[in-house]
Amino acid sequence: SSGINAEYGQHVAFINTKTNELKCVKVPRKQPIYLKPFSFQADCLVGHRFGRKYQVLKHKLIEVTEPAIKMSEPATNCTKTNEFIIDDTKTQVLSQQDIEDMKAKGMKGEDIVQNLVENSTSFNEKTEFSKAKWLKKEDQQTSTKFDN
Protein backbone atom coordinates (compact mmCIF):
# COMPACT_ATOMS: atom_id res chain seq x y z
CA SER A 1 0.00 0.00 0.00
CA SER A 2 1.00 3.63 -0.17
CA GLY A 3 1.83 3.60 3.57
CA ILE A 4 5.00 1.50 3.17
CA ASN A 5 8.34 3.33 3.03
CA ALA A 6 11.44 2.33 1.02
CA GLU A 7 14.41 0.87 2.93
CA TYR A 8 18.06 0.08 2.12
CA GLY A 9 18.55 -3.28 0.40
CA GLN A 10 14.94 -3.43 -0.77
CA HIS A 11 14.14 -3.87 -4.46
CA VAL A 12 11.94 -1.15 -5.90
CA ALA A 13 10.46 -0.62 -9.35
CA PHE A 14 10.38 2.78 -10.99
CA ILE A 15 8.19 3.81 -13.91
CA ASN A 16 9.27 6.79 -15.97
CA THR A 17 5.86 8.26 -16.71
CA LYS A 18 7.09 10.04 -19.84
CA THR A 19 8.60 6.96 -21.51
CA ASN A 20 6.76 4.15 -19.65
CA GLU A 21 10.20 2.63 -19.01
CA LEU A 22 10.27 0.29 -16.01
CA LYS A 23 13.45 -0.23 -14.02
CA CYS A 24 13.99 -2.38 -10.95
CA VAL A 25 16.79 -1.44 -8.59
CA LYS A 26 18.04 -2.50 -5.19
CA VAL A 27 18.30 0.52 -2.91
CA PRO A 28 22.06 0.87 -2.24
CA ARG A 29 23.74 3.03 0.39
CA LYS A 30 25.52 6.19 -0.78
CA GLN A 31 25.26 5.41 -4.50
CA PRO A 32 23.35 7.06 -7.32
CA ILE A 33 20.41 5.49 -9.13
CA TYR A 34 20.19 6.18 -12.85
CA LEU A 35 16.82 6.36 -14.58
CA LYS A 36 17.49 7.89 -17.98
CA PRO A 37 17.68 10.87 -18.13
CA PHE A 38 17.47 11.22 -14.33
CA SER A 39 19.89 10.36 -11.55
CA PHE A 40 19.57 10.80 -7.82
CA GLN A 41 21.23 9.56 -4.68
CA ALA A 42 19.69 6.29 -3.53
CA ASP A 43 19.71 7.63 0.03
CA CYS A 44 16.91 9.96 -1.10
CA LEU A 45 14.62 6.92 -1.43
CA VAL A 46 14.84 5.77 2.16
CA GLY A 47 11.73 6.80 4.01
CA HIS A 48 9.81 7.76 0.86
CA ARG A 49 6.45 6.06 0.39
CA PHE A 50 5.63 3.57 -2.35
CA GLY A 51 2.81 4.40 -4.71
CA ARG A 52 3.55 8.12 -4.61
CA LYS A 53 4.69 10.28 -7.51
CA TYR A 54 8.07 11.99 -7.48
CA GLN A 55 10.09 14.34 -9.62
CA VAL A 56 13.87 14.39 -9.68
CA LEU A 57 15.13 17.89 -8.94
CA LYS A 58 18.83 18.58 -8.34
CA HIS A 59 19.42 14.84 -7.80
CA LYS A 60 16.75 14.61 -5.09
CA LEU A 61 13.22 13.19 -5.07
CA ILE A 62 10.43 15.72 -4.61
CA GLU A 63 6.84 14.48 -4.21
CA VAL A 64 4.56 15.92 -6.92
CA THR A 65 1.07 15.41 -8.31
CA GLU A 66 2.23 15.20 -11.97
CA PRO A 67 5.38 13.08 -11.85
CA ALA A 68 8.43 12.47 -13.93
CA ILE A 69 8.85 9.03 -12.28
CA LYS A 70 6.72 6.86 -10.02
CA MET A 71 7.96 4.31 -7.48
CA SER A 72 5.68 1.28 -7.47
CA GLU A 73 4.96 -1.17 -4.66
CA PRO A 74 7.86 -3.10 -3.09
CA ALA A 75 9.16 -5.38 -5.82
CA THR A 76 9.55 -9.07 -5.08
CA ASN A 77 10.12 -10.34 -8.60
CA CYS A 78 12.83 -8.05 -9.98
CA THR A 79 15.91 -9.27 -8.16
CA LYS A 80 17.43 -10.30 -11.49
CA THR A 81 19.53 -7.52 -13.04
CA ASN A 82 22.15 -7.31 -15.79
CA GLU A 83 24.49 -5.50 -13.44
CA PHE A 84 27.21 -8.18 -13.38
CA ILE A 85 26.83 -9.63 -16.87
CA ILE A 86 29.84 -9.21 -19.10
CA ASP A 87 28.36 -9.41 -22.58
CA ASP A 88 31.31 -9.57 -24.95
CA THR A 89 32.66 -11.92 -27.63
CA LYS A 90 33.94 -14.31 -24.94
CA THR A 91 30.36 -15.20 -23.93
CA GLN A 92 29.51 -16.37 -27.47
CA VAL A 93 30.91 -19.72 -28.63
CA LEU A 94 30.07 -19.05 -32.30
CA SER A 95 32.47 -16.87 -34.26
CA GLN A 96 31.48 -14.25 -36.82
CA GLN A 97 32.72 -16.69 -39.48
CA ASP A 98 30.36 -19.39 -38.12
CA ILE A 99 27.46 -16.96 -38.46
CA GLU A 100 28.49 -15.95 -41.99
CA ASP A 101 28.75 -19.65 -42.93
CA MET A 102 25.20 -20.26 -41.64
CA LYS A 103 23.93 -17.34 -43.73
CA ALA A 104 25.82 -18.61 -46.80
CA LYS A 105 24.18 -22.03 -46.37
CA GLY A 106 20.78 -20.31 -46.49
CA MET A 107 19.88 -20.83 -42.83
CA LYS A 108 16.90 -18.71 -41.74
CA GLY A 109 17.54 -15.73 -39.48
CA GLU A 110 15.46 -17.18 -36.63
CA ASP A 111 17.50 -20.41 -36.78
CA ILE A 112 20.75 -18.43 -36.62
CA VAL A 113 19.42 -16.50 -33.62
CA GLN A 114 18.44 -19.79 -31.93
CA ASN A 115 22.01 -21.04 -32.48
CA LEU A 116 23.36 -17.80 -30.99
CA VAL A 117 21.13 -18.24 -27.91
CA GLU A 118 22.14 -21.87 -27.47
CA ASN A 119 25.84 -20.97 -27.73
CA SER A 120 25.76 -17.93 -25.43
CA THR A 121 27.03 -18.33 -21.89
CA SER A 122 25.31 -15.13 -20.71
CA PHE A 123 21.88 -15.18 -22.40
CA ASN A 124 20.02 -17.00 -19.60
CA GLU A 125 21.42 -14.60 -17.01
CA LYS A 126 19.75 -11.58 -18.69
CA THR A 127 16.46 -10.05 -17.57
CA GLU A 128 13.40 -10.84 -19.70
CA PHE A 129 13.41 -7.28 -21.04
CA SER A 130 17.08 -7.59 -22.05
CA LYS A 131 16.47 -10.99 -23.66
CA ALA A 132 13.65 -9.57 -25.79
CA LYS A 133 15.74 -6.55 -26.76
CA TRP A 134 18.72 -8.78 -27.65
CA LEU A 135 16.55 -11.18 -29.68
CA LYS A 136 15.04 -8.31 -31.65
CA LYS A 137 18.47 -6.86 -32.42
CA GLU A 138 19.94 -10.22 -33.44
CA ASP A 139 16.89 -11.04 -35.56
CA GLN A 140 17.33 -7.76 -37.42
CA GLN A 141 21.03 -8.43 -37.94
CA THR A 142 20.67 -12.04 -39.11
CA SER A 143 17.44 -11.75 -41.06
CA THR A 144 17.63 -12.29 -44.79
CA LYS A 145 14.34 -10.39 -45.20
CA PHE A 146 14.30 -6.78 -46.34
CA ASP A 147 11.85 -4.12 -47.43
CA ASN A 148 12.23 -2.11 -50.61
N, C-alpha and C positions, 0 to 999 in steps of 0.2 A: 504494500500500500504506500501511499505518499507520505506516511509518517515514519518510514524507515530511513536512517541516515547512512551515507557511505562511510566505509572504514578502510584502513590500510589492509592490503592483501586480498581484498574482496574484488571479484570480477564484476565489472559494470559494462553495460552496453550504452553507447551513445548513438544518437540519430542526428545527422546533420539535416535540419529541416529544409535547407535550400536544395540539397542534392539528393536527399533520401539515403545517403550513404550510412551504413551501419558499421560500427567498429566496437569490438569488445576489447577491453583492457583490464589488466590487474592493477589496482591502485598501488603504485610504488611510493616509497618515501623519498622526498627530496629529488624527484626527477620530473622532467616535463612529460606531458602527454600531447601527442600530435594528432590533430584531427584536421586534415587539410581543409582550408588554409589556416586553421587556428592552432595555437599551442598555448598551454597553460601549465602551471606547476601542479602536479598531482596532489600536493598538500592542500590545494584549494578545494578539492573534492570532499575531504574528510569533514563530516558534520553536515554536508549538504543533503537535502532530501531527494529521494528517488521520485520520479514521476513529475518533477517540476521542470520548468523551462528556464534555461540559462543562456546568457550571451557572454562571449569571451571579450573582455575589455582590459587592455594592458596586461595580458597574461593572467587574468583573474576571472573567476566565474561570478557573474552578476545575475540575480534572478530577475526575469522579465516576463511580460505577458505574451509578447511576440518574439520567439526565440531564434537564435542562430543554431543552437544545438539543444537536444533534449536528452537527459539521462533517464534510461528506462528503469524497470524494476531490477533488483539484484539478479545478476545473470548466473545461472547454474550450468548452462550448457555451452559456454564459450571459453572454456579453459584452453582449447587448442588454438595456438597462434603460430605464425610463421617466423617468429622472432629469432629462433636459433637454426633455421634451415639455411644451409649453404647450397644455393641452387646454381651450380656452375657445370662446366663440361665433365667434371669428375663424377657427377651424380648420374650421368647418362652413359650406359654401356655402349650404345650404338654410336658410331662415328658419323660425321657428315657424309663420308663416302658410302656408308651403309645405307643411309637415307636416300642418297642420290641413286644408288643401285636399285633400291625398291621402286623409286619413281620410274627409272629406265625400264624396269620389268613390267611397268603398267599397273603396279599395285595402287589400289584406291587410297585416297587421302585418309579416310577414316581407319583403314587397316594400318597405314603407316603410323598414325597417331596412337592406335592401340599398341603397336610394337614399341613406340616410345614410352608409353605408360608402363608397360610390362618390364621394360629395361631401365627404368628410372629408380634410383635408390631413395629419392626424396619425395616422389609424388604422393604416396600414401600419408606422409607427414603433414601435407598442406591442409589448410582449412577448406571447407566445401566451396566457399567463394573463390579462393585462389585456384582450386582445381578447375572450376568452371571457366575462369578467366584464362588459365593456361591451355585448356582444351580448345577453347575458341581461337586463341592465337595460333596454336599448332595446326588446327584444322585449316585456318586461312593460309598458313605457310606451306602446307603439304597438299592442299587441294589442287586437283588438276582442272577444276571448273573455273570458268571466268565469264564475266559479262562483257558484251561489246556494245 
